[in-house]
Amino acid sequence: PFAELTVRLRDATGAIVPPNEFIPAAEESHHIITLGRWVLDQAVHQLALWQRTSGQWAELTMSVNLSPRQLHDPELVPNLARLLAHPAARAQDGPPESGAP
């Protein structure tokens, strides 16, 4: 079994903003790093939850796309190592509030 994580954003009216609109804006503003860290955190924790609580999903794998800017983030590898070392940690309820790095 395989899962793919897709992020959706809603605007002030509740309408869905497509990724091809908000991802470039996040890239340009450097908010993609904060968003990407939150997405990875959520993905690892959700996958661990599914694997722990459902026998049919014990072998489930997940794929998460990274942006070019994320690949150049010096904290990417340490952050992934931390997440994978503690997959049962409680996930956050929403993306963290942060300014650009």
Protein Blocks (a to p, Z undefined) as FASTA:
>chain_A
ZZddddddddfkopacdfklmmmmmmmnopmmmmmmmmmmmmmmmmmmmmmmomklmmpc
cdddddfklmmpmklmmmmmmmmmmmmbccdfbdcddddZZ
